[in-house]
Amino acid sequence: MVTVLLSQLKSGDKLGEDVLTPFGGVLLRKGEVITPRTMEIMQAFLVSSAVIEDTAQAAKGQMTAVQDDTQQPSAAQVSSDLHDEYDQMVKTLRTVFNSYISGQSFPIMDIRTQLEKLLLQMKSYHILSFAPRSFAETDYYIHNSVCSALTSYQLAQWAGFKQKEWMQIALAGLLKDIGNIRLDRSILTKPTPLTREETEEMKQHTVQGYQLLKNIAALNEGVKLAALQHHERVDGTGYPLGIDSTKIHPYAKIVSIADIFHAMTLNKAYRKAESPYLVLEQLQNDAFGKLDPSYVTVFIEKVTQFHQGTVVRLSDDRIGEIVFSDRLHPTRPWVSVHGQIINLTKDRHLHIKEIVKT
């Protein structure tokens, strides 16, 4: 390891330690390769020096990386595999919604088998940037359910649930709206906001879902209660029972977060998708009284933890790169646009509209 001044850094040098901002935040992570762009970022943050690996060690690491690349599938292939299994999961769930008849044996094993295949692709699932390859607004509830399964599975890990529960929590996310099978299809596919009467009927999907799942031995009680309780709120203002945090199952608390996030970041016929960063801020606000604050905190911290280097479009349509995340304001990082650093914590009139490239 060698400490060198910023003026002596060269493209291709490899960081031997994290580079910190003057405020103590991580600006660049150990192992990152220096480029002209990273040197500009360091200069903008008044970083005077950095610890780098010596040339021999860096060359050895570079050779190992090349060897590893020959053994691993490409990022494009991994992403394609994720979308292939995602599309198959949508197809499986759509078949259930369209053909299930009350009294039939529920095809839980078919659903679980495909979900297991999808979860094998989790390494390429990024919550803030994932988007279905094809999306029909009439399939909104199906896409919401599949995305919620993936996100619930990820959040279950982050929140410290035991590994044996991860699959059940993913199933809770996937089946949370299964009660829609028993509702009038005209309500589910209505291209305009629901009337008060239609909204009250829609709320019955929670009870209908629990009734449908309650006798399925392959599902634990948490999955069934998540279908019933995922619209309950910790302050008792939710539905269908109006219970508070002490009576809401932990699975339902996890699924609620995933459900709200994807409800707001997927298109509906009468409402366009919102920025995932604005949705995170809404979740942050809802943590005070509506959602479990500990799960919301973990969710926001984790999804924003590794987004440095992500290319984003701001609300004024300028495109820039996330260069720093303030731990106190994870939804409002610092963005570099043509060398200008925009601190979204201070520039509150701006926000990230969409992710362009991860």
C-alpha positions as CSV (number, residue, x, y, z in Angstrom):
1,M,0.0,0.0,0.0
2,V,1.2,3.5,-0.9
3,T,-0.2,6.9,0.0
4,V,0.0,9.3,-2.9
5,L,-1.1,12.9,-3.5
6,L,-4.1,13.5,-5.7
7,S,-1.8,15.1,-8.3
8,Q,0.3,11.9,-8.5
9,L,-2.6,9.5,-9.0
10,K,-2.8,7.8,-12.4
11,S,-5.6,6.2,-14.3
12,G,-5.5,2.5,-13.5
13,D,-4.3,2.8,-9.9
14,K,-6.4,0.7,-7.5
15,L,-7.5,2.1,-4.2
16,G,-6.1,0.2,-1.2
17,E,-8.5,1.9,1.3
18,D,-11.8,3.7,1.2
19,V,-11.6,7.4,0.3
20,L,-13.5,9.5,2.8
21,T,-15.1,12.9,2.4
22,P,-14.2,15.7,4.8
23,F,-17.4,14.8,6.6
24,G,-16.4,11.2,7.1
25,G,-18.6,9.6,4.5
26,V,-17.4,7.0,2.0
27,L,-16.8,8.7,-1.3
28,L,-14.9,5.8,-3.1
29,R,-14.6,2.3,-2.0
30,K,-11.5,0.1,-1.5
31,G,-10.7,-1.8,-4.7
32,E,-12.1,0.9,-7.1
33,V,-9.9,1.6,-10.1
34,I,-8.9,5.2,-10.6
35,T,-10.2,7.0,-13.7
36,P,-10.1,10.6,-14.8
37,R,-13.7,10.8,-13.6
38,T,-12.9,9.6,-10.1
39,M,-10.0,12.1,-9.9
40,E,-12.5,14.9,-10.7
41,I,-14.8,13.7,-7.9
42,M,-12.0,13.6,-5.4
43,Q,-10.9,17.0,-6.4
44,A,-14.5,18.3,-6.0
45,F,-14.6,16.9,-2.5
46,L,-11.2,18.5,-1.6
47,V,-9.5,15.0,-1.1
48,S,-5.8,15.6,-1.1
49,S,-4.4,12.0,-1.2
50,A,-5.4,8.4,-1.4
51,V,-4.0,5.0,-0.4
52,I,-3.4,2.8,-3.5
53,E,-2.1,-0.8,-4.1
54,D,1.4,-1.1,-5.4
55,T,1.8,-1.8,-9.1
56,A,2.7,-5.5,-8.7
57,Q,-0.3,-6.2,-6.4
58,A,-2.7,-4.3,-8.6
59,A,-1.5,-6.2,-11.7
60,K,-2.0,-9.5,-9.9
61,G,-5.5,-8.4,-8.8
62,Q,-6.3,-7.4,-12.4
63,M,-5.1,-10.8,-13.7
64,T,-7.3,-12.6,-11.2
65,A,-10.3,-10.5,-12.2
66,V,-9.8,-11.4,-15.8
67,Q,-9.6,-15.1,-15.0
68,D,-12.7,-14.8,-12.9
69,D,-14.6,-13.1,-15.8
70,T,-13.9,-16.1,-18.0
71,Q,-15.7,-18.3,-15.5
72,Q,-18.7,-16.1,-14.8
73,P,-21.7,-15.3,-17.0
74,S,-21.8,-11.8,-18.4
75,A,-23.9,-9.1,-16.6
76,A,-26.2,-9.0,-19.7
77,Q,-26.8,-12.8,-19.5
78,V,-27.5,-12.7,-15.8
79,S,-30.0,-9.8,-16.3
80,S,-31.6,-11.8,-19.2
81,D,-32.0,-14.8,-16.9
82,L,-33.7,-12.7,-14.3
83,H,-36.2,-11.3,-16.8
84,D,-36.8,-14.7,-18.3
85,E,-37.7,-16.2,-14.9
86,Y,-39.7,-13.1,-14.0
87,D,-41.7,-13.3,-17.2
88,Q,-42.4,-17.0,-16.5
89,M,-43.5,-16.1,-12.9
90,V,-45.9,-13.5,-14.3
91,K,-47.3,-16.0,-16.7
92,T,-47.8,-18.6,-14.0
93,L,-49.6,-16.2,-11.7
94,R,-51.7,-14.8,-14.6
95,T,-52.8,-18.4,-15.4
96,V,-53.9,-18.8,-11.7
97,F,-55.8,-15.5,-11.8
98,N,-57.5,-16.3,-15.1
99,S,-58.4,-20.0,-14.6
100,Y,-58.7,-20.7,-10.9
101,I,-62.2,-21.8,-10.0
102,S,-63.4,-21.8,-6.4
103,G,-63.2,-25.3,-4.9
104,Q,-60.3,-26.4,-7.1
105,S,-57.1,-27.5,-5.5
106,F,-54.9,-24.4,-5.4
107,P,-51.7,-24.9,-7.5
108,I,-49.3,-23.9,-4.7
109,M,-46.5,-26.2,-5.8
110,D,-46.5,-24.9,-9.4
111,I,-46.3,-21.4,-7.9
112,R,-43.6,-22.2,-5.5
113,T,-41.5,-24.1,-8.1
114,Q,-41.4,-21.1,-10.4
115,L,-40.8,-18.7,-7.5
116,E,-37.7,-20.8,-6.5
117,K,-36.4,-20.5,-10.0
118,L,-36.9,-16.7,-9.9
119,L,-35.2,-16.3,-6.6
120,L,-32.1,-18.0,-7.9
121,Q,-31.6,-14.8,-10.0
122,M,-31.7,-12.5,-6.9
123,K,-28.0,-11.5,-7.4
124,S,-29.0,-9.4,-10.4
125,Y,-32.2,-7.9,-8.9
126,H,-31.7,-4.2,-7.9
127,I,-34.9,-2.8,-6.3
128,L,-34.4,0.8,-7.4
129,S,-33.6,0.1,-11.0
130,F,-35.5,-3.1,-11.9
131,A,-38.3,-2.8,-14.4
132,P,-40.3,-5.5,-16.2
133,R,-39.2,-6.2,-19.7
134,S,-42.8,-6.0,-20.9
135,F,-45.7,-4.5,-18.9
136,A,-49.4,-4.4,-19.6
137,E,-51.4,-2.1,-17.3
138,T,-54.1,-4.7,-17.1
139,D,-51.5,-7.0,-15.4
140,Y,-50.6,-4.4,-12.8
141,Y,-51.6,-6.5,-9.8
142,I,-49.7,-9.5,-11.1
143,H,-46.5,-7.4,-11.6
144,N,-46.9,-5.8,-8.2
145,S,-47.2,-9.2,-6.6
146,V,-44.1,-10.6,-8.4
147,C,-42.0,-7.5,-7.6
148,S,-43.2,-7.6,-4.0
149,A,-42.1,-11.2,-3.8
150,L,-38.6,-10.3,-4.8
151,T,-38.4,-7.3,-2.6
152,S,-40.0,-9.0,0.4
153,Y,-37.4,-11.8,0.1
154,Q,-34.6,-9.3,0.0
155,L,-35.9,-7.2,2.9
156,A,-36.4,-10.4,5.0
157,Q,-32.7,-11.0,4.7
158,W,-31.7,-7.4,5.5
159,A,-34.1,-7.4,8.5
160,G,-32.5,-10.5,10.0
161,F,-35.2,-13.1,9.5
162,K,-34.0,-16.7,9.7
163,Q,-33.1,-18.3,6.3
164,K,-35.9,-20.9,6.6
165,E,-38.4,-18.0,6.6
166,W,-37.1,-16.2,3.5
167,M,-39.1,-18.4,1.0
168,Q,-42.3,-18.1,3.1
169,I,-41.9,-14.3,3.2
170,A,-41.4,-14.2,-0.6
171,L,-44.6,-16.3,-1.0
172,A,-46.3,-13.8,1.3
173,G,-45.3,-11.0,-1.1
174,L,-46.4,-13.0,-4.1
175,L,-49.8,-14.1,-2.7
176,K,-50.8,-10.9,-0.8
177,D,-53.4,-10.0,-3.5
178,I,-54.5,-13.5,-4.3
179,G,-58.0,-12.5,-3.0
180,N,-58.4,-10.5,-6.2
181,I,-59.4,-13.8,-7.9
182,R,-62.8,-13.5,-6.2
183,L,-63.4,-9.8,-7.1
184,D,-65.2,-8.4,-10.1
185,R,-62.7,-8.1,-12.9
186,S,-64.1,-4.8,-14.1
187,I,-62.9,-3.3,-10.9
188,L,-59.4,-4.7,-11.2
189,T,-59.0,-3.4,-14.7
190,K,-60.8,-0.1,-14.4
191,P,-58.8,2.6,-16.3
192,T,-60.0,5.4,-13.9
193,P,-59.9,5.8,-10.1
194,L,-62.4,3.6,-8.2
195,T,-65.6,5.0,-6.7
196,R,-66.1,4.8,-2.9
197,E,-68.3,1.7,-3.3
198,E,-65.7,0.0,-5.6
199,T,-63.0,0.9,-3.1
200,E,-64.9,-0.8,-0.3
201,E,-65.3,-3.9,-2.5
202,M,-61.6,-3.9,-3.4
203,K,-60.7,-3.9,0.3
204,Q,-62.4,-7.3,0.6
205,H,-59.4,-8.9,-1.3
206,T,-57.6,-9.1,2.0
207,V,-60.3,-11.2,3.7
208,Q,-60.9,-13.2,0.5
209,G,-57.2,-13.9,0.2
210,Y,-57.0,-15.2,3.7
211,Q,-60.0,-17.5,3.2
212,L,-58.4,-18.9,0.0
213,L,-55.0,-19.6,1.7
214,K,-56.0,-20.6,5.2
215,N,-56.2,-24.3,4.5
216,I,-53.0,-24.7,2.4
217,A,-50.6,-26.7,4.5
218,A,-47.6,-25.7,2.4
219,L,-47.9,-22.1,3.7
220,N,-47.2,-21.0,7.2
221,E,-49.5,-18.8,9.2
222,G,-47.5,-15.7,8.5
223,V,-48.1,-16.0,4.7
224,K,-51.9,-16.3,5.3
225,L,-51.9,-13.4,7.8
226,A,-49.9,-11.2,5.3
227,A,-52.7,-11.6,2.8
228,L,-55.1,-10.5,5.5
229,Q,-53.1,-7.7,7.1
230,H,-50.8,-6.1,4.5
231,H,-53.0,-3.0,4.4
232,E,-53.1,-2.7,8.2
233,R,-51.1,0.2,9.7
234,V,-49.2,0.3,12.9
235,D,-51.3,3.2,14.3
236,G,-54.5,1.2,13.7
237,T,-55.8,3.2,10.7
238,G,-55.6,0.4,8.2
239,Y,-58.0,-2.3,7.0
240,P,-59.8,-4.7,7.2
241,L,-59.6,-5.0,11.0
242,G,-58.0,-1.7,12.1
243,I,-55.5,-3.5,14.3
244,D,-52.3,-1.8,15.6
245,S,-48.7,-2.8,15.5
246,T,-48.9,-5.3,18.4
247,K,-51.3,-7.5,16.4
248,I,-49.8,-7.2,12.9
249,H,-47.7,-10.2,11.9
250,P,-44.1,-9.4,11.0
251,Y,-44.5,-10.9,7.5
252,A,-47.4,-8.4,6.9
253,K,-45.2,-5.5,8.0
254,I,-42.5,-6.5,5.5
255,V,-45.0,-7.1,2.7
256,S,-46.6,-3.7,3.3
257,I,-43.4,-1.9,2.6
258,A,-42.8,-3.9,-0.6
259,D,-46.4,-3.4,-1.7
260,I,-46.4,0.4,-1.3
261,F,-43.1,0.8,-3.0
262,H,-44.1,-1.2,-6.1
263,A,-47.6,0.3,-6.1
264,M,-46.1,3.7,-6.5
265,T,-43.2,2.8,-8.9
266,L,-45.3,0.8,-11.4
267,N,-47.6,2.4,-14.0
268,K,-51.3,2.2,-13.6
269,A,-53.9,3.1,-16.2
270,Y,-54.8,6.3,-14.4
271,R,-51.5,7.2,-12.7
272,K,-47.9,7.1,-14.0
273,A,-45.1,5.6,-12.0
274,E,-43.3,7.9,-9.5
275,S,-39.6,8.3,-8.9
276,P,-38.3,5.5,-6.7
277,Y,-36.4,8.1,-4.6
278,L,-39.6,10.1,-4.0
279,V,-41.3,6.9,-3.0
280,L,-38.5,6.1,-0.5
281,E,-39.1,9.6,1.0
282,Q,-42.8,8.8,1.3
283,L,-42.0,5.5,3.0
284,Q,-39.7,7.4,5.3
285,N,-42.6,9.7,6.3
286,D,-45.0,6.7,6.7
287,A,-42.5,5.2,9.1
288,F,-43.9,7.6,11.7
289,G,-47.3,5.9,12.4
290,K,-48.1,3.9,9.3
291,L,-45.3,1.4,8.8
292,D,-42.8,-0.4,11.0
293,P,-40.0,2.1,11.4
294,S,-37.2,-0.4,11.9
295,Y,-38.0,-2.3,8.7
296,V,-38.4,1.0,6.7
297,T,-35.0,2.2,8.0
298,V,-33.3,-1.0,7.0
299,F,-35.0,-0.9,3.6
300,I,-34.0,2.6,2.8
301,E,-30.4,2.2,4.1
302,K,-29.8,-0.9,2.1
303,V,-31.4,0.0,-1.3
304,T,-29.4,3.3,-1.3
305,Q,-26.1,1.8,0.1
306,F,-24.4,0.9,-3.2
307,H,-25.8,3.4,-5.6
308,Q,-22.6,5.5,-6.0
309,G,-21.7,5.6,-9.7
310,T,-25.3,5.2,-10.7
311,V,-26.4,7.5,-13.6
312,V,-29.6,9.3,-12.9
313,R,-32.0,11.8,-14.5
314,L,-32.9,14.7,-12.3
315,S,-36.3,16.3,-12.1
316,D,-35.1,19.1,-14.4
317,D,-34.0,16.4,-17.0
318,R,-30.3,16.9,-16.5
319,I,-28.4,13.6,-16.3
320,G,-25.6,13.0,-13.8
321,E,-23.8,10.5,-11.7
322,I,-24.3,9.8,-8.0
323,V,-21.0,10.4,-6.3
324,F,-21.8,10.5,-2.6
325,S,-24.5,9.4,-0.2
326,D,-25.2,11.3,3.0
327,R,-26.0,8.7,5.7
328,L,-28.5,11.1,7.2
329,H,-30.3,11.8,3.9
330,P,-29.9,8.5,1.9
331,T,-32.7,9.5,-0.6
332,R,-30.9,12.7,-1.5
333,P,-27.4,11.9,-2.6
334,W,-24.8,14.3,-4.3
335,V,-25.0,14.2,-8.0
336,S,-22.2,15.3,-10.4
337,V,-23.6,16.9,-13.6
338,H,-20.8,17.9,-16.1
339,G,-18.4,18.4,-13.2
340,Q,-20.9,20.4,-11.1
341,I,-21.8,18.8,-7.7
342,I,-25.5,19.1,-6.9
343,N,-26.3,18.4,-3.3
344,L,-29.9,17.3,-3.3
345,T,-30.1,17.7,0.5
346,K,-29.8,21.4,0.0
347,D,-31.3,21.7,-3.5
348,R,-34.7,20.6,-2.3
349,H,-36.5,21.8,-5.4
350,L,-34.7,19.0,-7.3
351,H,-35.0,15.2,-7.0
352,I,-34.0,12.1,-8.9
353,K,-36.7,11.3,-11.4
354,E,-35.3,8.0,-12.7
355,I,-32.3,5.8,-12.9
356,V,-30.7,5.7,-16.3
357,K,-27.9,3.2,-15.7
358,T,-26.5,1.3,-12.7
